């Protein structure tokens, strides 16, 4: 927090710098998943490129959402991220779960990601809605991350009084 509070860099830049390492790892993961999908599914070139681009949007969104969850909730934020991943994946994989899981799936950023990948892999249409949903999640995550950086850069009045 001290580094953020003393920095003269703009808030957006501090938020971007804190996300960059995870984004770099995400790029490698997108390429790996894309290659695995191509080997397994033998997608036509156009759909393969579409899948890579879509996975890029998915990855950036997830990096942003995870950063925001951790910035605001620390360990609990990580737990929320893992819980959403498990619940969304389970609800997408089977219909044998209680209705609560379907409700949670509707509020998860993973849902448009899974739906979009399914559409691309099956040759279907309708990924535009999934892209816009992911961009919406990304925008909310960006604002939340910037808010967390601004919070870390502020000094409570009580701390100023104690310092003086």
C-alpha positions, 0 to 999 in steps of 0.5 A, spaced: 500 500 500 505 504 501 508 504 494 501 505 491 500 511 496 507 514 494 506 513 487 505 519 482 503 515 477 495 515 475 491 510 478 489 507 471 497 506 470 498 503 477 492 498 476 494 496 469 501 495 472 499 490 477 495 486 472 500 486 467 504 479 470 497 475 470 495 478 463 502 475 460 501 468 463 494 469 460 496 470 453 501 464 454 495 460 457 490 462 451 495 460 446 496 453 449 488 452 450 487 454 443 493 449 440 489 444 444 483 445 442 485 445 434 488 438 435 482 436 439 477 439 434 480 440 428 477 447 427 477 451 420 482 456 420 477 462 421 474 459 427 480 457 430 482 465 429 475 466 432 477 462 438 483 465 439 481 472 439 475 470 444 479 466 448 483 473 449 477 476 451 475 471 456 482 471 459 483 479 459 476 479 463 478 473 468 484 477 469 481 483 471 475 480 475 480 476 479 484 482 480 478 486 483 476 480 487 483 480 490 484 487 491 477 488 495 477 481 498 484 479 499 483 471 500 476 471 501 476 474 494 480 468 491 475 464 494 469 467 491 473 466 484 474 459 485 467 458 488 464 461 481 469 457 477 467 451 480 459 452 481 459 455 473 463 449 471 458 444 475 452 447 472 454 447 465 456 440 465 450 437 468 443 438 470 443 434 476 444 440 481 439 443 485 436 450 482 441 454 486 447 452 481 443 455 475 441 461 479 449 462 480 451 460 473 447 466 471 451 471 475 458 468 473 463 471 468 464 464 466 457 463 463 458 467 457 465 464 456 463 457 456 457 459 452 461 463 447 467 457 446 461 452 445 458 456 440 465 457 436 467 450 437 460 447 434 460 452 428 454 456 431 453 463 431 451 468 437 458 469 440 457 477 439 452 477 446 457 473 450 463 478 447 459 484 450 457 480 456 465 479 457 466 486 456 461 488 461 464 484 466 471 487 464 469 494 465 466 493 472 472 489 474 477 495 471 472 500 475 473 496 481 480 495 480 481 502 479 477 503 486 481 499 490 488 502 487 484 509 489 483 506 496 490 504 497 492 511 495 488 515 500 490 516 507 485 516 513 484 522 517 485 518 523 492 516 520 494 523 519 492 525 526 496 520 529 502 521 525 502 529 527 
